[in-house]
């Protein structure tokens, strides 16, 4: 358990910072920010050494990710960028081209959090993404219980 571990290093601190940011459910929390403070090269290297296989960066766009793309490529870490229901086909192409893990399809516009149902836009978005890439597609933002997960399971791969 990292939270009570006095041996925690800088990467553990970064993980705790990400967990805290997500728990706060801030509308524009930079989850990639701890990696920047830690140093993207060192973060990617240590993540790979610890057995990490990928990072979802909801606050980082492919256009702003040159350094991140370079270090994750070198470290063998998958990159996952997001598309939203409002994403154009051109945007889906950009995100799919920069993503090496899976394309993260946000089920709804807005911030993460618990919802009772998944937006009708989610299956439509998954279909649009699937037409444009062969990569796996994961759906999130509000998929927090069995009912929403079951409603989207037929459309997405995760």
C-alpha positions as CSV (number, residue, x, y, z in Angstrom):
1,X,0.0,0.0,0.0
2,X,1.7,3.2,-1.2
3,X,-0.1,5.7,1.0
4,X,1.5,4.4,4.3
5,X,4.8,3.4,2.8
6,X,7.7,5.5,4.2
7,X,9.9,4.1,1.4
8,X,7.8,5.8,-1.3
9,X,9.9,7.6,-3.8
10,X,9.2,10.3,-6.4
11,X,7.1,8.0,-8.6
12,X,5.0,6.9,-5.6
13,X,4.5,10.6,-4.8
14,X,3.4,11.2,-8.4
15,X,0.9,8.3,-8.2
16,X,-0.5,9.7,-5.0
17,X,-0.9,13.1,-6.6
18,X,-2.8,11.6,-9.5
19,X,-5.0,9.6,-7.2
20,X,-5.8,12.8,-5.2
21,X,-6.5,14.7,-8.3
22,X,-8.9,12.0,-9.6
23,X,-10.6,11.8,-6.2
24,X,-11.2,15.6,-6.3
25,X,-12.9,15.1,-9.8
26,X,-11.7,18.5,-10.9
27,X,-12.9,19.6,-14.3
28,X,-9.5,20.4,-15.6
29,X,-7.0,18.6,-13.4
30,X,-3.8,17.9,-15.2
31,X,-3.1,14.2,-14.6
32,X,0.0,14.4,-16.8
33,X,1.3,17.2,-14.6
34,X,2.9,14.9,-12.0
35,X,4.8,13.2,-14.8
36,X,6.1,16.6,-16.0
37,X,7.2,17.6,-12.5
38,X,8.9,14.2,-12.0
39,X,10.4,14.5,-15.5
40,X,8.8,12.7,-18.4
41,X,11.8,10.7,-19.3
42,X,12.4,9.5,-15.7
43,X,8.7,8.9,-15.2
44,X,8.5,6.7,-18.3
45,X,11.7,4.8,-17.5
46,X,10.7,4.1,-13.9
47,X,7.1,3.1,-14.9
48,X,8.6,0.6,-17.5
49,X,11.0,-0.7,-14.9
50,X,8.2,-1.2,-12.4
51,X,6.2,-3.2,-15.0
52,X,3.8,-0.4,-16.1
53,X,2.6,-0.9,-19.6
54,X,0.7,2.3,-20.4
55,X,-0.7,5.7,-19.3
56,X,-4.0,7.3,-20.0
57,X,-3.5,11.1,-20.3
58,X,-6.8,12.8,-20.3
59,X,-5.2,16.2,-19.9
60,X,-2.7,15.9,-22.7
61,X,-3.5,16.2,-26.4
62,X,-1.4,14.6,-29.2
63,X,-0.5,18.1,-30.4
64,X,1.1,18.9,-27.1
65,X,2.7,15.5,-26.6
66,X,5.9,15.5,-28.6
67,X,8.2,14.8,-25.6
68,X,5.7,12.3,-24.1
69,X,5.5,10.4,-27.4
70,X,9.2,10.3,-27.7
71,X,9.9,9.0,-24.2
72,X,7.0,6.5,-24.2
73,X,8.1,5.1,-27.5
74,X,11.7,4.6,-26.2
75,X,10.4,3.1,-22.9
76,X,7.9,0.8,-24.6
77,X,5.0,2.4,-22.7
78,X,1.6,2.6,-24.4
79,X,0.0,6.0,-24.8
80,X,-3.7,6.5,-24.5
81,X,-5.4,9.7,-25.6
82,X,-9.1,10.6,-25.5
83,X,-11.8,11.2,-28.0
84,X,-15.2,12.7,-27.0
85,X,-18.7,12.7,-28.5
86,X,-17.9,16.1,-30.0
87,X,-14.7,14.8,-31.8
88,X,-14.6,15.2,-35.5
89,X,-13.5,12.4,-37.8
90,X,-10.2,14.4,-38.3
91,X,-9.8,14.6,-34.5
92,X,-10.4,10.8,-34.2
93,X,-7.7,10.2,-36.8
94,X,-5.2,12.4,-34.9
95,X,-5.9,10.7,-31.6
96,X,-5.8,7.2,-33.1
97,X,-2.6,8.0,-34.9
98,X,-0.9,9.1,-31.6
99,X,-2.4,6.3,-29.4
100,X,-0.5,3.1,-29.0
101,X,-2.6,1.4,-26.3
102,X,-6.3,1.8,-26.9
103,X,-8.4,4.8,-27.9
104,X,-10.3,6.1,-24.8
105,X,-13.8,7.1,-25.8
106,X,-15.3,9.4,-23.2
107,X,-18.9,8.3,-22.9
108,X,-20.1,11.9,-22.2
109,X,-18.9,15.4,-22.2
110,X,-17.7,16.8,-18.9
111,X,-15.9,15.4,-16.0
112,X,-15.6,11.9,-14.6
113,X,-18.0,10.7,-12.0
114,X,-20.7,8.2,-11.2
115,X,-23.7,8.1,-13.5
116,X,-26.7,5.7,-13.5
117,X,-26.7,5.4,-17.3
118,X,-24.2,5.8,-20.2
119,X,-25.0,8.5,-22.7
120,X,-26.6,7.5,-26.0
121,X,-23.6,9.2,-27.6
122,X,-21.2,6.5,-26.3
123,X,-22.2,3.7,-28.8
124,X,-22.3,6.2,-31.6
125,X,-18.8,7.5,-30.8
126,X,-17.5,3.9,-30.5
127,X,-18.9,3.2,-33.9
128,X,-17.3,6.3,-35.4
129,X,-13.9,5.4,-33.9
130,X,-14.2,1.8,-35.0
131,X,-14.7,2.9,-38.6
132,X,-11.5,4.9,-38.5
133,X,-9.1,2.6,-36.6
134,X,-8.4,-1.0,-35.8
135,X,-7.2,-0.2,-32.3
136,X,-9.0,-1.4,-29.3
137,X,-11.5,1.1,-27.8
138,X,-12.2,1.6,-24.2
139,X,-15.1,3.6,-22.9
140,X,-15.1,5.6,-19.7
141,X,-16.4,8.6,-17.9
142,X,-19.5,7.4,-16.0
143,X,-19.0,3.7,-16.5
144,X,-18.8,2.9,-12.8
145,X,-21.2,0.0,-12.2
146,X,-22.5,-3.2,-13.8
147,X,-25.5,-1.6,-15.5
148,X,-23.7,1.1,-17.5
149,X,-20.9,-1.4,-18.2
150,X,-23.4,-3.9,-19.6
151,X,-25.1,-1.3,-21.7
152,X,-21.8,-0.3,-23.5
153,X,-20.2,-3.8,-23.5
154,X,-21.6,-4.7,-26.9
155,X,-20.1,-1.6,-28.5
156,X,-16.6,-1.3,-27.1
157,X,-13.7,-3.6,-26.2
158,X,-13.3,-2.4,-22.7
